[in-house]
Amino acid sequence: MDGGAYFYIYILQSEADPERFYSGYTANLDAGLKEHNKGHMPSTKPYRPWRIKTALAFTDEHRAREFERYLKTQSGRSFAPLPANRPEQNDQLT
């Protein structure tokens, strides 16, 4: 790995539906957000625009991907700011 590379795990929040969240992985945080906001991702397109709620930078790509998978588990969802009154929201962290 070249010394300056980071791998990001992020949680997006929909500005159209503030109780909707999406988590993902990218090597370019700004470009990733733009892709979601342009509607290039079918699962996030209906809820545009998005904003970054949380982002974590990793220097190790493998650890970043492992953490992304963890966030999508029941235990990992405790890190995501999901409203208690909408349990179906748990399915939206994909």
C-alpha positions in Angstrom: 0.0 0.0 0.0 1.3 3.5 -0.7 1.4 5.5 2.5 -1.4 8.0 1.8 -4.3 5.7 0.8 -7.4 5.4 3.0 -10.4 3.2 2.8 -13.6 4.6 4.1 -16.6 3.0 5.8 -19.5 5.5 5.7 -23.0 6.0 6.9 -25.2 8.2 4.7 -28.4 9.9 5.9 -31.2 10.8 3.4 -32.1 14.4 3.4 -35.4 13.5 1.8 -36.2 11.0 4.6 -33.9 11.7 7.5 -34.8 8.4 9.2 -33.3 6.4 6.3 -29.6 5.4 6.4 -27.2 3.5 4.1 -23.8 2.2 5.0 -21.0 1.4 2.5 -17.3 1.2 1.6 -15.3 3.4 -0.7 -11.7 4.4 -1.4 -12.9 7.9 -2.4 -15.4 9.4 -0.1 -16.4 12.5 -2.2 -16.8 10.5 -5.4 -18.9 7.8 -3.5 -21.3 10.5 -2.2 -21.6 12.0 -5.6 -22.5 8.6 -7.1 -25.2 8.1 -4.6 -26.6 11.6 -5.2 -26.5 11.2 -9.0 -28.8 8.2 -8.6 -26.3 5.6 -9.8 -27.1 3.3 -7.0 -30.5 1.7 -7.3 -30.9 1.1 -3.5 -30.3 4.7 -2.6 -31.7 6.5 -5.7 -35.3 7.0 -4.3 -34.0 8.7 -1.2 -31.7 11.4 -2.7 -30.1 13.6 -1.8 -27.8 12.0 0.8 -25.3 13.5 3.2 -22.5 11.8 5.1 -23.5 11.2 8.7 -20.4 9.3 9.8 -17.2 8.3 8.0 -14.3 6.2 9.3 -10.9 6.1 7.6 -8.8 2.9 7.6 -5.3 2.4 6.3 -5.9 -1.3 5.9 -8.4 -2.2 3.2 -9.1 -5.7 4.6 -9.9 -4.2 8.0 -12.2 -1.6 6.4 -14.1 -4.3 4.5 -14.4 -6.4 7.7 -15.8 -3.5 9.6 -18.3 -2.8 6.8 -19.5 -6.4 7.0 -19.7 -6.0 10.8 -21.9 -2.9 10.6 -24.4 -4.9 8.6 -24.8 -7.5 11.4 -27.3 -7.1 14.2 -24.5 -6.3 16.6 -22.9 -3.8 14.3 -26.1 -1.9 13.7 -25.7 -0.5 17.2 -23.2 1.9 15.6 -25.7 3.2 13.2 -28.1 6.0 14.2 -31.3 4.2 13.5 -34.5 5.5 15.1 -36.1 3.2 17.6 -39.6 3.8 16.2 -38.9 2.4 12.8 -37.5 -1.2 13.2 -37.9 -1.8 9.4 -35.0 0.6 9.0 -32.6 -2.2 10.1 -33.0 -3.6 6.6 -31.8 -0.4 5.0 -28.2 -0.8 6.2 -26.9 -2.5 3.1 
